[in-house]
Amino acid sequence: DSNTCSNSDSTVIQLYICVGITEQGEDIAISVYPNPNTGKFTIEKPVGFKKDIKVNVLDATSKLIIEEIIPISKQNVEIDIANYSDGVYYLQLIVDEEVFVKQILKQ
């Protein structure tokens, strides 16, 4: 200005894109069979897979109906939804912090 004074300021802004969904390079090859089914189906880990898998079964409205864990020591688990109505169900397969979703059909 006319008094030879000057002033400046700076602000650092960091942006983090955090939408809660990470891109997955590939599925972890968990098998679900039979699909479609009549109420009983098996979830099987790939050979050599050395992690626990948390399994959530959700109905078509996303209501949680079954929670199960396939521990490291077990290769598969059988799920029974025979007492639930026919339709589409979703499996949330959680490994560490990653969530994989598979769709199944009960007829």
Disulfide bonds with the S-S distance in Angstrom:
none
